[in-house]
Amino acid sequence: MEREAPAKVVIVYYDCECGGEYRVSGKLFLDGDDVLFPHTCTKCEAGINLPEKYPTYKFKPV
C-alpha cells in the first residue's frame, strides 16, 4: 500500500578545491560494474568521474 509524507527537496552540489563546482559534462560510461558520469569544474575546468550526476536532488522528510 502506498503512503505519502511531506518532504522538502535539497540540491546537492559537488565542489572543486578551487572554489568552483562540478557539473555533469558528458554521457555516462561503464567502468567494470560501475556507472560513472564525467564532470567538469565551472571555474578551473578540472575533470572528474563521479557515480552520480551533479548537481543532484535529494528529498528530506519534513
N, CA and C atoms as a LAMMPS dump frame, in Angstrom:
ITEM: TIMESTEP
0
ITEM: NUMBER OF ATOMS
186
ITEM: BOX BOUNDS ff ff ff
-5.0000000000000000e+02 5.0000000000000000e+02
-5.0000000000000000e+02 5.0000000000000000e+02
-5.0000000000000000e+02 5.0000000000000000e+02
ITEM: ATOMS id mol type element x y z
1 1 1 N 0.844 -1.165 0
2 1 2 C 0 0 0
3 1 3 C 0.901 1.244 0
4 2 1 N 0.556 2.214 -0.823
5 2 2 C 1.307 3.465 -0.874
6 2 3 C 0.902 4.39 0.263
7 3 1 N 1.852 5.206 0.684
8 3 2 C 1.586 6.204 1.708
9 3 3 C 2.395 7.43 1.343
10 4 1 N 1.84 8.602 1.516
11 4 2 C 2.544 9.839 1.209
12 4 3 C 2.936 10.57 2.481
13 5 1 N 4.041 11.308 2.401
14 5 2 C 4.503 12.108 3.532
15 5 3 C 5.133 13.384 2.969
16 6 1 N 5.011 14.486 3.696
17 6 2 C 5.627 15.719 3.214
18 6 3 C 7.156 15.616 3.244
19 7 1 N 7.777 16.273 2.28
20 7 2 C 9.238 16.272 2.197
21 7 3 C 9.686 17.576 1.555
22 8 1 N 10.929 17.946 1.813
23 8 2 C 11.485 19.105 1.125
24 8 3 C 12.629 18.623 0.228
25 9 1 N 12.823 19.326 -0.855
26 9 2 C 13.859 18.984 -1.81
27 9 3 C 15.1 19.819 -1.512
28 10 1 N 16.259 19.177 -1.491
29 10 2 C 17.521 19.902 -1.351
30 10 3 C 18.369 19.605 -2.579
31 11 1 N 19.136 20.599 -3.009
32 11 2 C 20.04 20.436 -4.136
33 11 3 C 21.432 20.159 -3.577
34 12 1 N 22.069 19.111 -4.07
35 12 2 C 23.399 18.715 -3.607
36 12 3 C 24.406 19.04 -4.71
37 13 1 N 25.409 19.846 -4.366
38 13 2 C 26.467 20.223 -5.3
39 13 3 C 27.736 19.465 -4.938
40 14 1 N 28.631 19.299 -5.898
41 14 2 C 29.931 18.672 -5.65
42 14 3 C 30.97 19.738 -5.947
43 15 1 N 31.624 20.237 -4.898
44 15 2 C 32.545 21.361 -5.025
45 15 3 C 33.96 20.917 -5.374
46 16 1 N 34.626 21.751 -6.162
47 16 2 C 36.035 21.555 -6.523
48 16 3 C 36.893 22.284 -5.491
49 17 1 N 38.126 21.874 -5.345
50 17 2 C 39.048 22.515 -4.4
51 17 3 C 39.311 23.974 -4.747
52 18 1 N 39.139 24.37 -6.019
53 18 2 C 39.421 25.74 -6.448
54 18 3 C 38.297 26.708 -6.093
55 19 1 N 37.158 26.191 -5.633
56 19 2 C 36.022 27.039 -5.303
57 19 3 C 34.893 26.964 -6.317
58 20 1 N 35.134 26.301 -7.432
59 20 2 C 34.078 26.089 -8.427
60 20 3 C 33.246 24.872 -8.051
61 21 1 N 32.339 24.501 -8.924
62 21 2 C 31.556 23.289 -8.67
63 21 3 C 31.553 22.422 -9.912
64 22 1 N 31.497 21.116 -9.691
65 22 2 C 31.485 20.174 -10.795
66 22 3 C 30.076 20.06 -11.365
67 23 1 N 30.004 20.067 -12.689
68 23 2 C 28.751 19.88 -13.419
69 23 3 C 28.94 18.722 -14.388
70 24 1 N 27.898 17.923 -14.563
71 24 2 C 27.975 16.801 -15.493
72 24 3 C 28.288 17.35 -16.882
73 25 1 N 29.225 16.688 -17.579
74 25 2 C 29.702 17.249 -18.837
75 25 3 C 29.652 16.288 -20.018
76 26 1 N 29.129 15.122 -19.812
77 26 2 C 29.097 14.179 -20.927
78 26 3 C 28.212 12.998 -20.618
79 27 1 N 28.284 12.035 -21.485
80 27 2 C 27.472 10.835 -21.322
81 27 3 C 28.131 9.873 -20.344
82 28 1 N 27.323 9.046 -19.726
83 28 2 C 27.833 8.084 -18.76
84 28 3 C 28.689 7.038 -19.452
85 29 1 N 29.542 6.403 -18.693
86 29 2 C 30.305 5.277 -19.214
87 29 3 C 30.461 4.233 -18.124
88 30 1 N 30.784 3.037 -18.539
89 30 2 C 30.915 1.912 -17.616
90 30 3 C 32.374 1.659 -17.305
91 31 1 N 32.651 1.421 -16.034
92 31 2 C 33.987 1.061 -15.576
93 31 3 C 33.826 -0.218 -14.762
94 32 1 N 33.93 -1.342 -15.436
95 32 2 C 33.627 -2.614 -14.776
96 32 3 C 32.137 -2.675 -14.492
97 33 1 N 31.774 -2.831 -13.232
98 33 2 C 30.371 -2.846 -12.844
99 33 3 C 29.853 -1.468 -12.454
100 34 1 N 30.725 -0.456 -12.45
101 34 2 C 30.346 0.894 -12.024
102 34 3 C 29.899 1.746 -13.206
103 35 1 N 28.885 2.581 -12.967
104 35 2 C 28.45 3.575 -13.93
105 35 3 C 29.003 4.916 -13.465
106 36 1 N 29.729 5.612 -14.33
107 36 2 C 30.339 6.885 -13.958
108 36 3 C 29.923 7.981 -14.927
109 37 1 N 29.808 9.2 -14.405
110 37 2 C 29.444 10.362 -15.201
111 37 3 C 30.61 11.338 -15.2
112 38 1 N 31.094 11.773 -16.362
113 38 2 C 32.166 12.762 -16.404
114 38 3 C 31.64 14.137 -15.99
115 39 1 N 32.413 14.856 -15.174
116 39 2 C 32.062 16.192 -14.704
117 39 3 C 33.234 17.133 -14.956
118 40 1 N 32.933 18.404 -15.148
119 40 2 C 33.945 19.431 -15.34
120 40 3 C 33.69 20.563 -14.358
121 41 1 N 34.76 21.104 -13.777
122 41 2 C 34.649 22.22 -12.847
123 41 3 C 34.262 23.489 -13.607
124 42 1 N 33.365 24.284 -13.025
125 42 2 C 32.908 25.518 -13.656
126 42 3 C 33.943 26.633 -13.59
127 43 1 N 34.97 26.461 -12.748
128 43 2 C 35.972 27.517 -12.587
129 43 3 C 37.312 27.146 -13.239
130 44 1 N 37.905 26.022 -12.842
131 44 2 C 39.233 25.659 -13.342
132 44 3 C 39.193 24.625 -14.47
133 45 1 N 38.014 24.115 -14.773
134 45 2 C 37.793 23.133 -15.837
135 45 3 C 38.455 21.783 -15.584
136 46 1 N 38.766 21.477 -14.32
137 46 2 C 39.291 20.15 -13.97
138 46 3 C 38.213 19.108 -14.246
139 47 1 N 38.635 17.894 -14.551
140 47 2 C 37.691 16.814 -14.82
141 47 3 C 37.726 15.757 -13.733
142 48 1 N 36.566 15.138 -13.51
143 48 2 C 36.45 14.064 -12.52
144 48 3 C 35.286 13.175 -12.945
145 49 1 N 35.37 11.891 -12.63
146 49 2 C 34.278 10.962 -12.909
147 49 3 C 33.6 10.601 -11.597
148 50 1 N 32.286 10.737 -11.564
149 50 2 C 31.532 10.507 -10.331
150 50 3 C 30.387 9.529 -10.579
151 51 1 N 29.956 8.804 -9.536
152 51 2 C 28.894 7.815 -9.706
153 51 3 C 27.484 8.413 -9.788
154 52 1 N 27.343 9.718 -9.595
155 52 2 C 26.045 10.398 -9.725
156 52 3 C 26.223 11.644 -10.564
157 53 1 N 25.118 12.147 -11.122
158 53 2 C 25.15 13.42 -11.836
159 53 3 C 25.008 14.547 -10.817
160 54 1 N 25.886 15.544 -10.901
161 54 2 C 25.799 16.704 -10.012
162 54 3 C 25.572 17.954 -10.829
163 55 1 N 24.769 18.914 -10.331
164 55 2 C 24.067 18.817 -9.061
165 55 3 C 22.965 17.778 -9.119
166 56 1 N 22.646 17.246 -7.96
167 56 2 C 21.593 16.242 -7.859
168 56 3 C 20.575 16.7 -6.82
169 57 1 N 19.447 16.049 -6.782
170 57 2 C 18.382 16.409 -5.848
171 57 3 C 18.151 15.285 -4.867
172 58 1 N 17.953 15.644 -3.616
173 58 2 C 17.616 14.67 -2.582
174 58 3 C 16.389 15.152 -1.831
175 59 1 N 15.666 14.209 -1.282
176 59 2 C 14.462 14.523 -0.525
177 59 3 C 14.702 14.272 0.954
178 60 1 N 14.285 15.22 1.773
179 60 2 C 14.416 15.091 3.229
180 60 3 C 13.023 15.18 3.852
181 61 1 N 12.736 14.297 4.814
182 61 2 C 11.43 14.366 5.478
183 61 3 C 11.271 15.685 6.234
184 62 1 N 10.07 16.184 6.254
185 62 2 C 9.782 17.427 6.985
186 62 3 C 9.371 17.084 8.408
